[in-house]
Structure formats: C-alpha cells, structure tokens
C-alpha cells in the first residue's frame, strides 16, 4: 500500500542498495541449500529472472505477496474485480501466474465476509491468462476477519476523539480494509484452522505495551494483531503444512511513545512464540478460546509482510532477527530486498518473508524483481508501480512423493 507504508523508510541511514537490504546469513544451510535466488535489481542483483518458473517434481512453492489490492471504501474492491479489466489486478495476477505458487498469501486484500472479492479475483484474473501467461487455478481459498477498521471504542491515537481509522483495533477506514487471503492448490483443513484476531496485547508476558500511554480501560480491550494471525493447515499429500500468516502494523505513524513500533515488535514476537512452543508460549490463546502454541514437531511456513527489515528502517530489528534465528526454521533469503518504498536505495527493504520449518528441505527461493528490460519488468517499474510497492517472495520446498 503505497500511501500507508511508504514512510517505513524514514529514519534509515543513507545506504547503498546492497547495504540497505544486506545482512549476513543466519544459518549456513539456509543459503547453501538454495540453488538460485532468481532476483534481479539492476546491477545489485544481476541474475536474470526467467519469464516463467516451473515447480520441480514433488515440490511445493509457497509465496507471499503484499498485492496492495486495497481500496478506499467498502465494496470498491469487489466492484473493481467484477470484470476482467482492472489494470492493477491484471498486473498482480500476471505476477502470480509468472511465479505459479502452489500456496499464496496475499496481504492488503480487502475482506468481505462472503468472500466475493477473493472469488472474483480468482475467477476474473488468476483463472484468466494475463498477456500469454498460463492461467492458474486455486480450488481452495481461506479468509477470516481482520482487526482493520473494527472500532475499538477507545481513543487509541490520543487525539481526544473516539472513532475513525486510527482508533480501530487495526488501522482502517472500514472493517476489513488491508486484510489478507490465502489461495491454495491443496486442500485447506478449515475446521482445524486457528485465528488469533482477538488476542489482547496485555496478555503477552513481558510485552512492550506502552502502559504509560494506554490507560487500564484501553489495555483491557486493545488487541495485539493489527490484522490477525492465522494457523492454516494445508494437506499436501500425506503431509500437513501449517501456514502461519500475519501482517503486523507498520512501525511508524506514532509519537514518542512508539506504540506502533512496539506493537510491530510484539506481533512478530507472537509468531516466534507460537512456533517455538514450550511453557513460554502457554499464554497464547486463539479466537475459539483454545490455549497453547503450535504442536511441537509440526511442519510449518511463516509467511507475510512483517513490516520489519533486519538492518534498516524504523522497526525494532530484535524481534525479526529473533524470528529468523529461531532454530526451528530456516531463512532461505537472508540478504534480499522485497519492497521499494520510493526513496532510492534506502527505500529498498526486506519486509516480506517466507520462512519454512527446518524439517522442510528448501530446494529454491526467489523474489520477483526483474531488472530493466527483462520480461515482466514493466509490472514493477515506475512510481507507483502498476502492481504494488512490494514484490512476490517464494520458496520451493522438496516434499516426498
């Protein structure tokens, strides 16, 4: 979302593009296991990006993409997607088709309870060839409510007035704005999906909740997830892969209390605690009232726009780096940018992640960022780009037949 997120780069030091997005590998296996990164960002990442990618035999491609398919009023996205001619939706769909993920999380996709927008995007765009690309079908779709635009009944931004986008549980002009949707070629075990939309920030032990800023009344209602956090089991052959999805708040648009920076930190920490398990995660409860983290030994992939770069920007990097260093997962792309917030080199940041559990073998990984003159470069060039200020990130996992 260009309007809402382009200030993420504020406060970053003036860096070269490589320094702005670079960080040393967390684990040797996380990069050595990757066959090729398939990333091109001008002279910084000179590897040509192929016109299309084929998922290897018995492989599973999991991707995340902040597609910026949000609109300024409720029902507008559904209206825009009701026909096949919306230019932005065409560009987003073409990027998806070029990369052909088996499981895809789209962030910033407006939610409606009937799933009309999600269904129309699938029918009118993903299932229709875009400029000669192979159409892609996702028989399974998962979506759930988001905290964005849901009134909190409290003055969260401290302006003396209760109401409006900034006083919602998650920033939004209407309920479900900037939400997310999951598409899958494999069956989704909806009955066993867990959502954490209503988890209260105060219930996280040793959190960064600014207690001097929020009074007891606000603390009693304030939810931690700015959208939600999901654990969606997907059946891939005989395996169950848990898709752990989230989209924490941008760590900006606050004051000296740094409430959004703190919230971003703790939203990412919630992900880390959830997959880590143990007594330290016993505090976690889902929207059905079931307590406890992900079952130990589960296969999972953490996906989403986490709004935190490990080495630049305004977030507290300790939380994202703790997640990346969790020995239960691997980070296949520890030194690549995934978004361009329009501020030159310092606006290129890594904020979008696909982090598979360590028991899953990484076969390949990449960020869709074709360089100038390469096929598909027109989908990501210019400001604002015709698709999104974020780039699609994918990881191939080798799944036994």
C-alpha positions as a printed NumPy array, in Angstrom:
array([[  0.   ,   0.   ,   0.   ],
       [  1.912,   2.992,  -1.266],
       [  0.038,   5.67 ,   0.682],
       [  0.183,   3.899,   4.025],
       [  3.596,   2.269,   4.051],
       [  5.976,   4.46 ,   2.134],
       [  7.164,   6.165,   5.318],
       [  8.738,   2.923,   6.526],
       [ 11.996,   4.194,   5.06 ],
       [ 12.056,   7.36 ,   7.159],
       [ 14.93 ,   7.405,   9.603],
       [ 17.048,   4.901,   7.678],
       [ 20.626,   5.907,   7.095],
       [ 21.71 ,   6.777,   3.574],
       [ 22.949,   3.448,   2.262],
       [ 23.783,   1.77 ,  -0.963],
       [ 21.129,  -0.614,  -2.202],
       [ 23.252,  -3.585,  -1.21 ],
       [ 23.815,  -2.306,   2.296],
       [ 20.205,  -1.295,   2.71 ],
       [ 18.997,  -4.828,   2.14 ],
       [ 22.018,  -6.891,   3.124],
       [ 22.611,  -8.915,   6.238],
       [ 24.843, -11.881,   6.966],
       [ 23.25 , -15.34 ,   6.643],
       [ 21.718, -16.625,   9.852],
       [ 22.444, -20.287,   9.171],
       [ 24.852, -21.75 ,   6.625],
       [ 22.258, -24.276,   5.491],
       [ 19.652, -21.612,   4.855],
       [ 21.545, -20.156,   1.912],
       [ 23.682, -23.067,   0.77 ],
       [ 20.564, -25.172,   0.294],
       [ 19.18 , -22.668,  -2.19 ],
       [ 20.007, -23.488,  -5.808],
       [ 19.427, -19.979,  -7.181],
       [ 17.822, -16.823,  -5.87 ],
       [ 16.352, -15.649,  -9.193],
       [ 16.476, -11.999,  -8.18 ],
       [ 17.376,  -9.009, -10.279],
       [ 17.6  ,  -5.449,  -9.011],
       [ 19.651,  -3.667, -11.617],
       [ 23.384,  -4.004, -11.067],
       [ 22.885,  -5.058,  -7.45 ],
       [ 21.254,  -8.378,  -8.297],
       [ 22.298,  -9.152, -11.902],
       [ 20.823, -12.671, -12.152],
       [ 18.243, -12.667, -14.988],
       [ 14.758, -13.528, -13.821],
       [ 13.131, -16.2  , -16.021],
       [  9.919, -15.474, -17.896],
       [  8.186, -18.297, -16.061],
       [  9.043, -20.684, -13.26 ],
       [  8.171, -24.347, -13.098],
       [  7.661, -26.018,  -9.743],
       [ 10.013, -29.014,  -9.584],
       [  8.577, -32.525,  -9.353],
       [  7.253, -33.272,  -5.873],
       [  7.998, -29.664,  -4.937],
       [  5.772, -27.179,  -3.152],
       [  6.088, -23.494,  -3.924],
       [  4.866, -21.229,  -1.11 ],
       [  4.673, -17.484,  -1.719],
       [  3.664, -14.252,  -0.054],
       [  2.778, -11.026,  -1.822],
       [  1.567,  -7.721,  -0.439],
       [ -0.516,  -7.022,  -3.527],
       [ -1.882,  -3.614,  -2.442],
       [ -5.349,  -4.708,  -3.544],
       [ -6.983,  -2.39 ,  -1.052],
       [ -9.481,   0.313,  -1.794],
       [-10.674,   3.498,  -0.079],
       [-14.241,   2.42 ,   0.613],
       [-16.097,  -0.809,   1.414],
       [-17.253,  -2.797,  -1.586],
       [-14.999,  -0.949,  -4.001],
       [-12.593,  -3.865,  -4.46 ],
       [-15.492,  -6.19 ,  -5.244],
       [-16.739,  -3.654,  -7.772],
       [-13.29 ,  -3.283,  -9.374],
       [-12.87 ,  -7.05 ,  -9.654],
       [-16.361,  -7.722, -11.033],
       [-14.938,  -7.508, -14.553],
       [-11.59 ,  -8.601, -16.008],
       [-10.238,  -5.149, -16.882],
       [ -8.842,  -3.613, -13.676],
       [ -5.208,  -2.736, -14.586],
       [ -3.754,  -3.25 , -11.112],
       [ -5.492,  -6.589, -10.63 ],
       [ -4.241,  -7.664, -14.061],
       [ -0.661,  -6.782, -13.088],
       [ -0.91 ,  -8.599,  -9.75 ],
       [ -2.431, -11.662, -11.398],
       [  0.281, -11.743, -14.051],
       [  2.978, -11.684, -11.368],
       [  1.249, -14.594,  -9.642],
       [  0.977, -16.505, -12.925],
       [  4.635, -15.912, -13.773],
       [  5.693, -17.391, -10.436],
       [  2.962, -20.049, -10.14 ],
       [  2.942, -20.678,  -6.375],
       [  1.029, -23.659,  -5.025],
       [  0.128, -21.787,  -1.846],
       [ -0.159, -17.995,  -1.911],
       [ -0.812, -15.437,   0.814],
       [ -1.958, -12.034,  -0.407],
       [ -1.623,  -9.198,   2.087],
       [ -3.601,  -5.967,   1.747],
       [ -6.582,  -7.605,   0.11 ],
       [ -9.833,  -6.099,   1.406],
       [-12.006,  -8.566,   3.316],
       [-15.698,  -9.152,   2.848],
       [-17.446, -11.855,   4.84 ],
       [-18.945, -13.557,   1.779],
       [-15.541, -13.78 ,   0.103],
       [-16.856, -12.046,  -3.006],
       [-13.684, -10.083,  -3.77 ],
       [-11.479, -13.141,  -3.268],
       [-13.717, -15.194,  -5.541],
       [-13.834, -12.532,  -8.243],
       [-10.064, -12.129,  -8.263],
       [ -9.726, -15.857,  -8.688],
       [-12.39 , -16.065, -11.438],
       [-11.679, -12.925, -13.451],
       [ -7.907, -12.604, -13.076],
       [ -5.994, -15.626, -11.773],
       [ -8.024, -18.058, -13.885],
       [ -7.636, -15.881, -16.999],
       [ -4.352, -15.744, -18.919],
       [ -2.648, -12.405, -18.459],
       [ -0.586, -11.413, -21.518],
       [  0.016, -15.004, -22.518],
       [  0.902, -16.375, -19.089],
       [ -0.616, -19.691, -18.073],
       [ -3.805, -19.24 , -16.065],
       [ -3.67 , -20.566, -12.533],
       [ -6.442, -22.233, -10.549],
       [ -6.752, -22.302,  -6.778],
       [ -9.593, -24.619,  -5.746],
       [ -9.157, -23.715,  -2.082],
       [ -9.418, -20.276,  -0.521],
       [ -9.183, -19.232,   3.114],
       [-10.109, -15.866,   4.578],
       [-11.112, -14.628,   8.014],
       [-11.996, -11.289,   9.648],
       [ -9.359,  -8.637,  10.214],
       [ -8.98 ,  -6.103,  13.027],
       [ -8.551,  -3.305,  10.499],
       [-11.402,  -0.828,  10.683],
       [-13.064,  -2.572,  13.648],
       [-13.976,   0.171,  16.163],
       [-12.196,  -0.185,  19.493],
       [-14.43 ,   2.244,  21.351],
       [-11.301,   3.933,  22.723],
       [ -9.113,   6.884,  21.834],
       [ -6.082,   4.904,  20.687],
       [ -4.288,   7.751,  18.939],
       [ -4.754,  10.215,  21.792],
       [ -6.371,  12.974,  19.719],
       [ -9.257,  13.415,  22.157],
       [-11.827,  11.954,  19.755],
       [-13.061,   8.366,  19.703],
       [-13.627,   6.992,  16.231],
       [-12.007,   6.876,  12.831],
       [ -9.337,   4.764,  11.197],
       [ -6.674,   5.351,  13.848],
       [ -8.967,   4.323,  16.704],
       [ -9.837,   0.967,  15.166],
       [ -8.166,  -2.176,  16.54 ],
       [ -6.131,  -2.083,  13.327],
       [ -5.772,   0.999,  11.16 ],
       [ -8.527,   1.114,   8.548],
       [-11.305,   3.313,   7.229],
       [-13.688,   0.358,   7.172],
       [-13.822,  -3.146,   8.565],
       [-11.579,  -5.491,   6.608],
       [ -9.521,  -2.908,   4.75 ],
       [ -5.899,  -4.105,   4.23 ],
       [ -6.842,  -7.683,   5.217],
       [ -5.407, -10.913,   3.728],
       [ -6.457, -14.011,   1.822],
       [ -4.868, -17.433,   1.284],
       [ -5.104, -19.325,  -2.017],
       [ -4.095, -22.97 ,  -2.327],
       [ -3.934, -25.766,  -4.892],
       [ -4.074, -28.205,  -1.986],
       [ -6.953, -28.855,   0.438],
       [ -7.211, -26.463,   3.363],
       [ -8.223, -28.001,   6.685],
       [-10.551, -25.159,   7.575],
       [-12.011, -26.992,  10.568],
       [ -8.634, -27.021,  12.296],
       [ -7.511, -23.527,  11.32 ],
       [ -6.759, -21.203,  14.222],
       [ -7.086, -17.427,  14.21 ],
       [ -5.778, -15.001,  16.809],
       [ -7.595, -11.795,  15.89 ],
       [ -8.867, -11.117,  19.416],
       [ -5.707, -11.869,  21.399],
       [ -5.191,  -8.978,  23.826],
       [ -1.84 ,  -7.251,  23.915],
       [ -1.878,  -7.107,  27.726],
       [ -1.956, -10.916,  27.848],
       [  1.526, -11.266,  26.392],
       [  4.003, -11.59 ,  29.289],
       [  6.844,  -9.056,  29.28 ],
       [  5.379,  -7.265,  26.276],
       [  6.336,  -3.827,  25.011],
       [  2.807,  -2.497,  25.58 ],
       [  3.237,   1.234,  26.444],
       [  1.423,   1.107,  29.78 ],
       [  2.012,   4.794,  30.485],
       [  0.346,   5.715,  27.196],
       [ -2.646,   3.36 ,  27.278],
       [ -4.759,   3.505,  30.441],
       [ -6.251,   0.416,  32.069],
       [ -9.509,   0.759,  30.168],
       [ -7.723,   0.776,  26.809],
       [ -5.42 ,  -2.038,  27.864],
       [ -8.483,  -4.107,  28.69 ],
       [ -9.714,  -4.059,  25.078],
       [ -6.659,  -3.476,  22.893],
       [ -5.857,  -6.42 ,  20.645],
       [ -2.28 ,  -7.211,  19.662],
       [ -2.71 ,  -8.285,  15.994],
       [ -3.336,  -5.24 ,  13.822],
       [ -4.963,  -7.567,  11.242],
       [ -4.86 , -11.115,  12.603],
       [ -2.575, -14.096,  12.886],
       [ -3.566, -17.391,  11.25 ],
       [ -2.506, -21.008,  11.548],
       [ -3.997, -22.642,   8.461],
       [ -3.268, -26.372,   7.974],
       [ -2.894, -27.417,   4.337],
       [ -2.909, -31.083,   3.302],
       [ -0.079, -31.787,   0.858],
       [ -0.197, -35.486,   0.096],
       [  0.309, -37.279,   3.386],
       [  1.808, -34.18 ,   4.984],
       [  0.164, -31.317,   6.821],
       [  1.874, -27.975,   6.338],
       [  0.798, -25.215,   8.714],
       [  0.718, -21.821,   7.019],
       [  1.419, -19.295,   9.776],
       [  0.292, -15.982,   8.297],
       [  0.376, -12.445,   9.629],
       [  0.739,  -8.786,   8.672],
       [  1.971,  -6.721,  11.645],
       [  1.469,  -2.973,  11.793],
       [  3.989,  -0.603,  10.212],
       [  6.353,   0.601,  12.97 ],
       [  5.649,   4.269,  12.216],
       [  2.772,   6.799,  12.335],
       [  3.006,   7.173,  16.118],
       [  4.581,   9.539,  18.636],
       [  7.365,   9.443,  21.217],
       [  5.627,   6.533,  22.944],
       [  6.39 ,   4.431,  19.8  ],
       [  3.186,   2.449,  20.183],
       [  3.281,   1.138,  16.6  ],
       [  6.968,   0.263,  16.744],
       [  6.341,  -1.639,  19.97 ],
       [  3.265,  -3.337,  18.538],
       [  5.144,  -4.439,  15.427],
       [  7.832,  -5.946,  17.657],
       [  5.317,  -7.879,  19.73 ],
       [  3.251,  -9.057,  16.755],
       [  6.403, -10.643,  15.339],
       [  7.262, -11.995,  18.771],
       [  3.824, -13.645,  18.894],
       [  4.712, -15.519,  15.708],
       [  8.032, -16.602,  17.177],
       [  6.494, -17.705,  20.47 ],
       [  3.739, -19.593,  18.643],
       [  6.061, -21.741,  16.568],
       [  8.575, -22.117,  19.422],
       [  6.153, -23.759,  21.818],
       [  7.034, -24.702,  25.358],
       [  5.978, -23.118,  28.623],
       [  6.985, -19.672,  27.379],
       [  4.155, -19.832,  24.835],
       [  1.46 , -21.165,  27.159],
       [ -0.066, -17.684,  27.353],
       [ -1.274, -17.816,  23.737],
       [ -4.98 , -18.392,  23.064],
       [ -6.938, -18.366,  19.819],
       [-10.323, -16.916,  18.932],
       [-12.066, -20.154,  19.923],
       [-10.529, -19.944,  23.396],
       [ -8.099, -22.804,  22.78 ],
       [ -4.802, -22.214,  24.544],
       [ -1.314, -23.149,  23.54 ],
       [  1.091, -22.786,  20.624],
       [  1.701, -24.856,  17.523],
       [  2.103, -28.542,  18.324],
       [  5.804, -29.467,  18.608],
       [  7.14 , -31.252,  15.549],
       [  4.654, -29.643,  13.184],
       [  5.751, -28.697,   9.699],
       [  5.078, -25.029,   9.036],
       [  5.878, -21.999,   6.902],
       [  5.736, -18.468,   8.316],
       [  4.523, -16.071,   5.614],
       [  3.556, -12.436,   5.334],
       [  4.522,  -8.804,   5.15 ],
       [  6.042,  -8.44 ,   8.617],
       [  6.909,  -4.751,   8.155],
       [ 10.376,  -5.14 ,   9.661],
       [ 13.766,  -5.085,   7.951],
       [ 16.59 ,  -6.812,   9.869],
       [ 19.04 ,  -3.969,   9.231],
       [ 17.229,  -0.777,   8.202],
       [ 14.111,   1.319,   8.704],
       [ 12.184,   2.255,  11.816],
       [ 11.256,  -1.119,  13.287],
       [ 12.912,  -2.734,  16.288],
       [ 15.019,  -5.359,  14.474],
       [ 15.487,  -7.521,  17.568],
       [ 12.128,  -9.211,  17.025],
       [ 12.52 , -10.06 ,  13.336],
       [ 16.088, -11.23 ,  13.907],
       [ 14.976, -13.435,  16.796],
       [ 12.406, -14.993,  14.47 ],
       [ 14.94 , -15.506,  11.697],
       [ 17.408, -17.094,  14.123],
       [ 14.856, -19.486,  15.596],
       [ 16.47 , -22.921,  15.125],
       [ 13.067, -24.398,  14.257],
       [ 13.074, -22.599,  10.897],
       [ 15.432, -21.541,   8.122],
       [ 15.758, -18.228,   6.318],
       [ 16.391, -19.015,   2.629],
       [ 16.858, -15.366,   1.575],
       [ 18.812, -13.545,   4.287],
       [ 20.1  , -10.676,   2.121],
       [ 17.444,  -9.582,  -0.362],
       [ 15.069,  -6.668,  -0.645],
       [ 11.352,  -7.339,  -1.07 ],
       [  9.84 ,  -3.863,  -1.321],
       [ 10.643,  -0.461,  -2.797],
       [  9.131,   2.431,  -0.869],
       [ 10.225,   5.045,  -3.376],
       [ 13.179,   6.646,  -1.586],
       [ 16.005,   5.379,  -3.71 ],
       [ 18.43 ,   2.885,  -2.221],
       [ 17.318,   3.473,   1.361],
       [ 13.717,   2.781,   0.381],
       [ 14.556,  -0.776,  -0.662],
       [ 13.849,  -3.016,   2.307],
       [ 13.269,  -6.593,   3.251],
       [  9.877,  -6.767,   4.936],
       [  8.17 ,  -9.77 ,   3.288],
       [  9.083, -13.28 ,   4.408],
       [  8.629, -16.961,   3.618],
       [ 10.313, -18.891,   6.456],
       [  9.895, -22.682,   6.367],
       [ 10.428, -25.007,   9.298],
       [ 13.859, -26.614,   9.448],
       [ 12.447, -30.095,   8.809],
       [ 11.363, -28.989,   5.33 ],
       [ 14.114, -29.054,   2.734],
       [ 14.488, -25.858,   0.712],
       [ 15.066, -26.519,  -2.967],
       [ 14.995, -22.97 ,  -4.351],
       [ 13.866, -19.468,  -3.447],
       [ 13.417, -16.065,  -5.005],
       [ 11.978, -12.56 ,  -5.063],
       [ 10.146, -11.474,  -8.21 ],
       [ 12.106,  -8.407,  -9.217],
       [ 13.019,  -8.419, -12.938],
       [ 15.575,  -5.811, -13.942],
       [ 15.139,  -3.104, -16.583],
       [ 14.492,  -4.566, -19.997],
       [ 13.733,  -8.041, -18.713],
       [ 10.401,  -9.68 , -19.419],
       [  7.875,  -8.558, -16.826],
       [  9.89 ,  -5.564, -15.631],
       [  7.027,  -3.241, -16.568],
       [  4.981,  -4.869, -13.789],
       [  7.266,  -3.466, -11.075],
       [  8.787,  -0.328, -12.633],
       [  7.818,   3.304, -12.033],
       [  6.334,   5.039,  -9.024],
       [  3.883,   3.963,  -8.016],
       [  4.356,   0.663,  -9.853],
       [  1.32 ,  -0.755, -11.674],
       [  1.143,  -3.706,  -9.281],
       [  2.427,  -2.985,  -5.765],
       [  5.358,  -1.421,  -3.941],
       [  6.099,  -4.927,  -2.625],
       [  7.461,  -7.91 ,  -4.549],
       [  6.276, -11.507,  -4.541],
       [  8.549, -13.776,  -2.463],
       [  8.583, -17.554,  -2.972],
       [ 10.295, -20.644,  -1.619],
       [ 10.307, -24.124,  -3.133],
       [ 10.125, -26.998,  -0.666],
       [ 11.074, -30.554,  -1.56 ],
       [  8.15 , -32.706,  -0.462],
       [  8.478, -36.515,  -0.734],
       [  6.089, -38.023,  -3.264]])
